[in-house]
Amino acid sequence: MLRKAVGKGAYEMAWSQQENALWLATSQSRKLDKGGVVYRLDPVKLEITQAIHNDLKPFGATINAATQTLWFGNTINSAVTAIDAKT
């Protein structure tokens, strides 16, 4: 088993087979941080390969495999964020 600390408030993940990447939505600290961070992880080593700051806190996560669009639910703000996983 492999475990690695990534960020505060790790919530939900989406797997991209095409990009061979595991995407993780983190809400960070509710009191200290504005927004959250979406991390792209190496699925074998769980190392962070990319970090994308989001002004809204991302919670739920899914990916459209055909378009490689990541979708994150921003529950606190009643919003949805879309991120192009290819870029």
Backbone bond lengths (Angstrom), bond angles and torsions (degrees), N, CA, C in turn:
res aa  C-N    CA-C-N  psi(-1)  N-CA   C-N-CA  omega(-1)  CA-C   N-CA-C  phi
1 M - - - 1.438 - - 1.523 108.56 -
2 L 1.323 114.94 142.03 1.462 121.46 177.98 1.523 108.46 -119.99
3 R 1.328 116.34 131.13 1.464 122.63 176.65 1.504 108.68 -132.19
4 K 1.330 115.78 139.28 1.457 119.87 178.63 1.518 109.80 -147.61
5 A 1.320 116.46 134.68 1.466 120.28 174.56 1.525 108.32 -70.90
6 V 1.327 115.92 132.85 1.469 119.50 -178.28 1.515 110.74 -116.90
7 G 1.299 117.93 -58.05 1.456 121.50 -178.98 1.513 109.72 -163.02
8 K 1.318 116.44 163.04 1.466 120.47 179.29 1.521 110.22 -69.82
9 G 1.294 115.27 143.25 1.458 119.99 174.97 1.512 113.74 71.32
10 A 1.340 117.83 34.71 1.469 120.64 176.45 1.522 107.61 -57.90
11 Y 1.329 116.48 126.54 1.452 118.46 -171.01 1.518 113.15 -120.31
12 E 1.319 117.71 -67.02 1.456 119.69 -175.60 1.518 109.99 -139.36
13 M 1.350 115.16 156.40 1.463 120.65 -176.05 1.521 111.10 -124.24
14 A 1.337 114.63 158.51 1.459 122.14 172.09 1.526 107.23 -135.93
15 W 1.325 116.47 137.06 1.460 122.37 -177.49 1.525 109.75 -104.65
16 S 1.331 117.38 128.77 1.460 122.74 175.15 1.522 108.39 -111.05
17 Q 1.321 115.56 105.89 1.464 119.93 178.67 1.525 110.22 -68.04
18 Q 1.333 117.38 -39.10 1.467 121.26 -179.50 1.521 112.04 -62.31
19 E 1.322 117.09 -39.86 1.461 121.52 -178.99 1.530 112.09 -93.62
20 N 1.337 116.75 -4.45 1.465 122.58 -176.01 1.528 109.90 49.70
21 A 1.326 114.52 53.84 1.465 120.25 -175.25 1.522 110.18 -139.38
22 L 1.303 115.08 145.62 1.449 122.70 173.41 1.531 106.81 -108.94
23 W 1.318 116.86 122.25 1.462 122.11 -178.98 1.520 108.86 -101.97
24 L 1.323 116.64 133.90 1.459 122.28 -176.51 1.526 110.52 -125.35
25 A 1.328 116.05 125.51 1.466 121.82 175.63 1.521 108.74 -89.21
26 T 1.334 117.05 127.64 1.464 121.12 176.27 1.528 109.13 -127.21
27 S 1.325 115.48 137.88 1.466 119.69 -177.97 1.523 112.92 -92.19
28 Q 1.332 117.15 -10.49 1.462 122.51 -178.14 1.533 109.93 60.18
29 S 1.302 117.78 -165.65 1.466 121.68 -177.77 1.532 109.96 -72.28
30 R 1.301 116.42 132.37 1.471 119.66 179.50 1.516 112.18 -67.78
31 K 1.321 117.40 -31.37 1.464 120.63 -175.92 1.523 113.22 -95.80
32 L 1.315 117.61 -33.50 1.466 120.24 -172.25 1.526 114.76 -96.83
33 D 1.329 117.61 -27.26 1.464 120.51 -173.59 1.514 111.67 -112.47
34 K 1.334 115.23 134.27 1.457 120.16 172.18 1.524 106.45 -86.70
35 G 1.286 116.71 126.80 1.452 119.92 179.04 1.516 112.21 77.24
36 G 1.323 114.25 -165.52 1.455 121.05 -178.56 1.510 110.29 -143.26
37 V 1.316 115.68 -170.55 1.459 121.17 -178.60 1.521 108.75 -133.30
38 V 1.329 115.58 136.98 1.457 122.37 171.29 1.519 106.28 -103.01
39 Y 1.323 116.02 124.34 1.461 121.10 -179.10 1.520 110.62 -107.70
40 R 1.322 115.15 138.23 1.463 121.29 169.05 1.522 105.90 -98.52
41 L 1.332 116.26 126.37 1.454 121.31 -176.49 1.521 111.49 -116.97
42 D 1.320 115.62 145.99 1.458 121.39 168.45 1.530 105.80 -69.66
43 P 1.343 118.64 123.44 1.458 119.78 -173.95 1.531 114.40 -70.78
44 V 1.315 118.08 -15.17 1.462 120.89 -179.35 1.523 111.33 -90.37
45 K 1.338 116.18 -46.42 1.468 120.83 -175.52 1.526 113.38 -101.52
46 L 1.326 116.97 -9.59 1.469 123.70 -175.97 1.524 112.69 59.90
47 E 1.316 116.44 26.48 1.465 120.67 176.64 1.522 109.47 -83.37
48 I 1.326 116.19 144.56 1.462 121.59 178.08 1.523 108.72 -73.09
49 T 1.333 116.21 125.07 1.462 120.54 176.68 1.529 111.85 -108.93
50 Q 1.333 116.18 -14.17 1.464 120.74 178.20 1.524 108.50 -161.36
51 A 1.316 116.75 144.82 1.464 122.13 175.23 1.524 108.21 -131.07
52 I 1.320 116.28 127.93 1.460 121.94 -179.11 1.524 108.07 -120.48
53 H 1.342 116.56 114.92 1.467 120.04 177.96 1.520 109.18 -76.98
54 N 1.312 115.06 140.18 1.451 122.19 178.89 1.529 106.90 -125.11
55 D 1.318 117.93 129.64 1.465 120.83 179.49 1.528 112.30 -64.78
56 L 1.332 116.11 -19.15 1.460 121.30 176.41 1.530 108.03 -107.32
57 K 1.306 117.06 152.14 1.465 120.63 -179.11 1.533 109.86 -80.61
58 P 1.353 117.31 116.17 1.463 119.86 -179.71 1.532 111.40 -81.67
59 F 1.308 115.80 136.35 1.470 120.94 177.66 1.530 108.79 -120.33
60 G 1.321 118.71 -92.18 1.460 120.65 -178.60 1.520 111.62 -60.10
61 A 1.348 116.34 146.68 1.467 120.59 -177.33 1.522 110.78 -138.91
62 T 1.337 115.59 140.82 1.457 121.51 172.63 1.524 107.83 -154.17
63 I 1.331 116.03 167.78 1.463 119.85 179.41 1.520 109.09 -136.31
64 N 1.333 116.09 140.87 1.453 122.30 171.89 1.525 105.94 -87.96
65 A 1.318 117.92 109.16 1.463 122.07 -174.93 1.529 112.50 -63.72
66 A 1.325 117.69 -30.78 1.466 120.65 -178.34 1.525 112.07 -72.33
67 T 1.331 117.22 -40.98 1.468 120.62 -176.35 1.521 113.16 -102.49
68 Q 1.339 116.78 -9.45 1.464 122.67 -175.55 1.536 111.34 58.26
69 T 1.327 115.46 37.17 1.459 121.57 174.49 1.523 108.67 -95.98
70 L 1.323 116.04 125.97 1.462 121.97 175.14 1.519 108.33 -88.94
71 W 1.318 116.63 139.24 1.455 122.23 178.19 1.520 108.61 -123.15
72 F 1.327 116.69 130.68 1.461 122.12 179.24 1.518 109.23 -126.86
73 G 1.311 116.08 132.59 1.457 121.16 175.24 1.520 109.63 -83.66
74 N 1.306 115.91 130.55 1.464 122.00 177.45 1.526 107.23 -106.79
75 T 1.309 115.58 78.65 1.457 123.74 -171.31 1.521 113.48 -54.10
76 I 1.313 116.55 -46.19 1.464 121.15 -175.90 1.527 111.62 -63.71
77 N 1.347 116.73 -31.70 1.460 121.51 -176.27 1.525 113.74 -102.47
78 S 1.323 117.50 3.45 1.474 121.88 -177.36 1.521 110.61 53.92
79 A 1.344 116.13 46.66 1.461 121.15 -176.28 1.531 110.40 -136.83
80 V 1.325 114.49 171.81 1.461 122.84 176.36 1.521 107.70 -131.16
81 T 1.330 117.18 139.54 1.462 122.39 177.04 1.522 108.78 -115.26
82 A 1.338 116.94 134.87 1.465 122.61 175.48 1.526 108.67 -113.63
83 I 1.327 116.26 134.81 1.467 122.31 179.33 1.518 108.38 -130.82
84 D 1.332 116.78 133.18 1.463 121.86 175.88 1.526 108.37 -76.54
85 A 1.319 117.92 112.25 1.469 122.15 -176.71 1.524 112.65 -72.53
86 K 1.326 117.69 -15.03 1.468 120.64 -178.39 1.519 112.76 -79.44
87 T 1.332 117.26 -17.43 1.470 118.60 -175.24 1.496 113.24 -110.81
